Amino acid sequence: MPRPFVSRYGDGGVHARTGSLRGPPLGRTDRLCIKAVVKRVSPPQFEIAFGAGPGPREEREVLGVAALDRMLKQLVEGATQNVRVCGEVSGLHRASSGHVYFTLKDEREDAIVDCVMYRGATSRGGSRLAEGERVVVEGRVTVYAPRGRLQLVLEAVLEAGRGELLEALEQLKAKLQAEGLFDREKKKPLPREPKRIAVLTSRDGAAIHDVCRVAFSRGPVEILLVPTPVQGPGAGERIARALRWADRLPGIDAIVITRGGGSLEDLAAYNDETLVRAIAAATTPVVTAVGHEVDISLCDLVADVRAATPSQAAEILVPDSRERLEALGHLGERLSRAIQHRLTRDRERMIRLERRLGEPRRRLLEEAQRIDDALTRLERAMGLKLRRRRDAWISDTRRLEAQHPRRVLGAAREELAPLRPRLVTAMRRRIAVGAGALASEAGRLDAMSPLAVLGRGYALATTAGGRVLRKASDVSVGDVVEVRLEDGRLTARVESTTPIETV
């Protein structure tokens, strides 16, 4: 079976493996080697039938593709020497091997040339290469045989400067960003299940077929094609006008602005300020899928969601019904397994509980027996506690009776009864001894008493105030004095005082 090729008819084509309407154009030799029949159905599907091509003509030499590429390479390298070319860098790619690949394009005319700068030459100005830079490069022209492309192998990058187109684009981007058109807060959420989607793209391009193919394969949805130009003068304004018209249509859930990849000039319409502002003002969610994954336009920055390709835009918008059914089936299976697992676990737990519980009647009887045992222990404990309390009460009562006043007084009387005669005898003895001592002291006192002196003929004179007179000078003539005799008192008045001289 022949190897799958890509056959292009008009602006569209079919890839034999993926069925997507895109792919590079083939040479005349390839078109002669295969026959492709493209058939579209709804939802879009594509079929390719392969057949044998016509045999080679014997009268003309047939060249292989590799031989033709080698011939072209010899012709180009032989006719040219090292050249210097000025242009703008586009599609810059630095490979992990250290080689640099890009396209050098003319800023004033529609012309491009592929360039490659191998790792050994990147030290000679390779760091100056940047997307959109204007550079002057030096190298040799050759043909890359595996792809049959003319390319420029660079030896050095002489000078660099920023391209006019990229400079203007950066200024516009900074202006729109300052106005807040790219703010994440202004992004509108996409509908969960859109029923009708408007697609703004070329009628003849591959983007609409990619969107329809993916969307119809994922679920029921209506696709409304709004034909718009994808490049050229005035394309941005016309796309913006189509967007405003689609935004006013009833029942439109989302709008997709899409086209295939291209150079910076090809995507210039999607960097148009009018279109960017129209997307920002749209009330319907807008998804952009302009170019390939590496192509980012101003429309991508202002759109609610940016998709890398038209197919991805359809995947983002249209939920996959088959995936949902499969997910629902998986969830149902998981739920069934979870319920079965829960039932099994509960059943095993119930069996364990039944084993632990045993027969209810026997369990009740055992509990009743346990209660009886507890009551017996309680009665025994209460009886023991009551006996202890009663013994303690009896002991306290006896101790209290022993300390009763009558008992204490009786005991005291019994203890004092034998002591009474002894006390009387002792008191009498003590009184006798005291009486003898008293008599002795009384005799001595009587001997020393002034009254005894008075009995011997002496007298005691005192003033009316009771002061004892010792000297004649203690009184004056006319004072009243009292004189104490043995058997009475005399009151006298002093008539005269005579002092007595002592020898």
Secondary structure as UniProt FT lines:
FT   STRAND          6..9
FT   TURN            10..11
FT   STRAND          12..15
FT   TURN            16..18
FT   HELIX           28..33
FT   TURN            58..59
FT   HELIX           65..79
FT   STRAND          83..94
FT   TURN            96..97
FT   STRAND          100..105
FT   STRAND          112..117
FT   HELIX           119..121
FT   TURN            122..125
FT   HELIX           126..128
FT   TURN            131..132
FT   STRAND          133..144
FT   TURN            145..148
FT   STRAND          149..162
FT   HELIX           164..178
FT   TURN            179..182
FT   HELIX           184..186
FT   STRAND          196..201
FT   HELIX           206..218
FT   STRAND          222..227
FT   TURN            233..234
FT   HELIX           235..248
FT   TURN            250..251
FT   STRAND          254..259
FT   TURN            264..267
FT   HELIX           268..271
FT   HELIX           273..281
FT   STRAND          286..290
FT   TURN            293..294
FT   HELIX           298..302
FT   STRAND          305..306
FT   HELIX           310..317
FT   HELIX           321..357
FT   HELIX           360..402
FT   HELIX           405..416
FT   TURN            417..418
FT   HELIX           419..448
FT   HELIX           450..455
FT   TURN            456..457
FT   STRAND          460..463
FT   TURN            464..465
FT   HELIX           472..474
FT   TURN            477..478
FT   STRAND          480..484
FT   STRAND          489..493
//
